[in-house]
Amino acid sequence: MYSMAIDAGTGSVRAVIFDVEGNELAAYSKDWEHTPVEGVPGSMDFDTEGGYRAVLEVAEGALAKSAIDRSQLVGISATAMREAIVCLDESGREVWACANVDARATSEVRQLRAQPGLEETIYQRSGQTLALAAQPRLLWLKQNLPDTYEAVTTVLMLSEWVLYRLSGEYSCEPTNASTSGLLDLATRQPADDLLTLCGLKPDLLPAARESGTRIGTLLPELAASLGLGEDVAVVLGGGDTQMAALGAAVVEAGQGLIVGGTFWQEAVNIPTPATDPEMRVRVNCAPEPGMWWAEAIAFHVGTSLRWFRDTFAGLEALEAAERGMDPFQVLDEMAAEIPIGSNGIIPVFSDTMNYKAWRHAAPSFLNLPLQCGGAEMRASMYRSLLENAALVSALNMEMVSQFSGVTLESIVFAGGGAKSPIWAQIVSDVTGLRVDVPVVKETTSAGAALCAFVGVGAFDSLAEAARAWNRIDYQVWPIEENHKLYKDIAQRWQKAYAPQLDLADNGTTESLWRAPGS
């Protein structure tokens, strides 16, 4: 018995096949790009027809690569980048779509924020500020393409759209839909007033059903073209980070997760739909009914490391090639020899999350020590980037604890960053918590795949399936002396970062990233 996860990410889409024991059998991916609209700054349209062809291509690619008996594939689910939306007309035709990185609605964010108390009301109800929510984008559509807006009768999140194209069924599920700002956290259902308060028409989202719910069957023509059986179930998955949590068996209140990728998501399962009085952290629905998901994001962590490798680490790349290693492994070895605090270097890259006014300082290294040179300097700069990610993650999780009352005892560390043992140790030392690293580092697809198995009855619940698949690769414990040192380093970093943010705010330097309207 097998299932397939379609993972529609920001930069690529892939299909991954799992067996019912949780073993990944094959994966096939295809890069895609989003299209800026000429004359519309910040715009990133999503190509629905090209995207649909890519979904079918990766599905066939994974099936061919796995060489499984295709008649034994019982279910398909999907996960996707969050915030991306697809608008359909009455006939079910896509009339407009944008990717999660679309930032065209800056003026609409400001327009809505000018209404006293509106953003606070939306945040308290939905857990979302206007920065990445659907309302400003739909308002942009209304004000700039009114005929298109009038034609819209249904709005789907990207993972829901993938399942619509596979089954012909409209769907809505809480984990991804909650990132739109159009779901009431308490009821886990769409709320029309979250649209009408912004001058938008109501009734745009289907009623929500939980992750792991079977919504239909693969369309007969698709089943035939892929050589699959006639009754392949199409099952609700969800947002990529929540699926990553599911795949890592983060399914109980009080558990925490760091997904270390291009961006780092830090999140904690909380038992109530509480929101932050200071609006610093977003709150979404978790996959499990009756569970919510307090989340913060560290920006461009993986981007910064790749930039450092490509810009500064040419010698280390040559050494890695000679030794048959990844350059990051060589850099990790070097960083392990550098003392805590990276010889005093203060990295100004990602900042702690401030969802209400979300922006970052210009990227830079402060306090470079002239007594260091060559390989030691490069290793110190590299280690400072590792420490930056861990410091931001720890501070973000402290914010969650402050408003939710949830105190962590350990963290699951997944994603590409979890392949680095030194990074896992730094995370443990900075947070003061045990870090559990799962065998499957890329847990997002696993989360969607186990949803498919739940949808066909192979497991009774998402939590049961997640626990059955959970395998820990290794655990790391904090070194108390290191943890004490990092407390002082964190305070020093915060004091140094604040004036750098002021420089970006007043236009002296250019921000690493700013949310629309910030």
Buried (B, 14 or more C-beta within 10 A) or exposed (E): BBBBBBBBBBEBBBBBBBBBEBEBBBBBBBEBEBEBBEEEEEBBBBBBEEBBEBBBBBBBBBBEBBEBEBEEBBBBBBBBBBBBBBBBBEEEEBBBBBBBBBBBBBBBBBBBBEEEEBBBBBBBBBBBBBBBBBBBBBBBBBBBBEEBBEBBBBBBBBBBBBBBBBBBBBBBBBBBBBBBBBBBBEEBBBBBEBBEBBBBBEEBBBEBBBBBBBBBBBBEEBBEEBEBBEEBBBBBBBBBBBBBBBBBBBBEBBBBBBBBBBBBBBBBBBBBBBBBEEBBBBBBBBBBEEBBBBBBBBBBBBBBBBBBBEEBBEEBBEBBEEEEBBBBBBBBBBBEEBEBBBBBBBBBBBBBBBBBBBBBBBBBBBEBEEEBEEBBBBBBBBBBBBBBBBBBBBBBBBBBBBBBEBEBEBBBBBBBBBBBBBBBBBBBBBBBBBBBBBEBBBBBBBBBBBBBBBBBEBBEEBBBBBEBBBEEBEEBEBBEEBBEBBEEBBEBBEEBBEEBBEBBBEEEBEBBBBBBBB
